[in-house]
Amino acid sequence: MDYALVTGASTGIGSELARIFAQDGINLVLTSSPRSREKLLIYARQLSDEFGVDARAISEDLSVPGASVRVVAQVDALGLPITYLVNNAGVGIVGLAFQDYELAELTAMLQLNIVALSELTLSFVPRMIERGFGRILNLSSSAGYVVPHSLEAAYAASKAYVISVSEAIAYDLRNTGVTCTHLAPGPTRTNFFARAGLIDERRMEKLGYSTPVEIARIGYDAMMSGRTAVMPGLSNKIVTWLARVSPSRALTGKISGFVVSRELD
């Protein structure tokens, strides 16, 4: 039996990815932080009842050191073979200059976005290689391509890590039957910006939101086909291309900062 482990599965892109797996008859291990435990349990039961899959729920805060090890231990205790790994869970500090961060929030974000993703991948990839098949999907972001990214410095840098490590892993895994894909969406209509403290989202509306359903389907199809990278949306591609070719780093920083600024227009 194949299982997909999806982190951050209680809402947004993660929950939509879980639904697509279930629709395809793939069993699930869903994770979320303890504060979403009841919601996750209900969702796992819903998917199980609707699609006839085995859906398990694990509540661990992956922004805390050691949480990913506990997730792996619980999966092993249940004897569930993970064929698909989706590192979706992530958080951002948005709309603040780096010097205004709270240290604890920065550390938690890096633990979640970088360390937990890396630990889970390293835990399950050797097993996939041994079986001769596996798929990994890492949620990166178009922000990871924009340098300098004003008012989103550490988040953008953490996603640049996801982009870099995912593409390197994909290369390392060639000829093993295991692939690694990273999905780099732009602004998506989830609660990400509200959690990050960005209340005014009018500029995001002007740029054009994608929906979690759209992004999940694009990422799922890319992962299943073994693609290394996918960036949804023409405007997303244009913005990141302009950031790379811009002769002015000051201009890039100003524009990126405007997009996520907490100040009203």
Phi, psi and omega in degrees: 000135179266140175234145172251127174263118182240118178271154182061045191266003185277347184201169171062217183299322181298316180293325179289323176297318178301318180297319181295317176304313182298319178301327179272008176078020181263128180293160192227143162240114184254136177236152172200172178289158181304331180292343177253019188302310183296319179298319181293317178300317179296317182294319178299318178295320179299314180295320179296315181292320185284322189244357177071025178260163172274115182239115179255151179239132178233126180255110175215140177272100185288357174275000179254131179305137179092348184293320181295325176297320179292324176298312180299318180297320179292321176298316180295321180297329178276349179069038185259121179281120181269112178263331181235128178240122178244108176271084184261328186302134179191161180214159181225148168259110191235139175087009179236143169291150185306321184290350179261003179294153165273131185302318182296322179292321178297312181299317180296319180296315180293324177299316182287308188287330186245303190291309182299317177303315182292318182294317179295318179297313181294330180289322188260337183299315180301325179292320177297317179298318180299323179278346177085009178200143175179158179225134177239134174235118178251133177275108173263216179190150174299335179300332181291346179266351187259114182227125357280148178252098183291144176062017177206032193303304187286325176297311180300320179294322179295325179283332172297323175299315181299318177300309184296311184291325180295316181291325177291318177298317179303320178292316180298330185271001182303141179069017178256346188088357179248139180233159177230125181240141169241140183251122186244079179283161168266209180304127183231141185283079174233188178268017182303310185290326176295316178297327182280355177094008179268104186273316181277113183249020184297325179292327176294322178299321181293325179287335179097113177279149162260166176258154177303324179299314181297313183294319181298315180297317179297315180294318180298312181297320179295318178298313183296330179273356176080019178292151180280321185213148174214134179234104183290144170093128179296317182297323177299315179296319181295315181299314181291326177294316179298322179297323181288326185262354182299131178283352185240110176293329178296320179293317179300316179296321181294315182293315180296323178292325178298321183299323186248010181299144177276350180281142179287152177297000000 
